[in-house]
């Protein structure tokens, strides 16, 4: 996990929700934003709250793991 955002200005990130997000239950959504050196993840209900910044390889590993579930 990356400790510090590498984008410089995190407000300039383009956030999106997964196409698998259940629109009938907005309490279970996360948003993702890709940057050159990190993939950022946040809670869609708390957009100014804490965020995770993952190395692209770590994100790819997580997505591969989640896809098998």
C-alpha positions in Angstrom: 0.0 0.0 0.0 1.2 3.5 -0.7 1.2 5.8 2.2 1.0 9.1 0.3 -1.0 10.0 -2.8 1.2 10.4 -5.8 -1.1 12.5 -7.9 -0.3 15.9 -6.3 -3.9 17.1 -6.4 -6.2 14.3 -5.3 -9.2 16.5 -6.2 -8.3 16.2 -9.8 -8.8 12.4 -9.9 -11.7 11.0 -12.0 -13.7 8.8 -9.6 -16.0 6.0 -10.8 -18.1 3.2 -9.4 -18.0 -0.4 -10.5 -20.6 -1.5 -13.0 -21.3 -4.2 -10.5 -22.4 -1.7 -7.8 -25.9 -2.4 -6.6 -27.8 0.8 -7.2 -30.6 -0.4 -4.9 -28.1 -0.5 -1.9 -26.0 2.6 -1.9 -24.4 1.6 1.4 -22.1 -0.9 -0.3 -20.4 1.2 -2.9 -16.8 2.2 -3.3 -15.3 4.5 -5.9 -12.0 4.0 -7.7 -9.7 6.5 -9.4 -6.6 5.6 -11.4 -3.4 7.7 -11.4 -0.1 7.0 -13.0 1.5 5.5 -9.9 -1.5 4.5 -7.8 -5.1 3.3 -7.8 -7.2 5.2 -5.2 -10.2 3.8 -3.4 -12.8 5.6 -1.3 -16.2 5.1 0.2 -18.8 6.6 -2.1 -20.8 7.8 0.9 -17.9 9.7 2.4 -16.0 11.2 -0.5 -13.9 13.5 1.7 -13.1 10.8 4.1 -10.1 8.4 4.2 -8.8 6.8 1.0 -6.6 3.9 0.1 -3.8 4.4 -2.4 -2.6 1.1 -3.8 0.3 0.3 -6.2 -1.1 -0.8 -9.6 0.2 -4.3 -9.1 -1.5 -4.6 -5.7 -4.8 -3.4 -7.2 -4.5 -5.9 -10.1 -3.9 -8.7 -7.6 -7.0 -7.7 -5.6 -9.2 -7.5 -8.7 -8.0 -11.0 -9.8 -8.7 -12.3 -6.3 -12.2 -10.7 -6.1 -13.1 -11.9 -9.6 -12.7 -15.5 -8.4 -15.1 -15.0 -5.5 
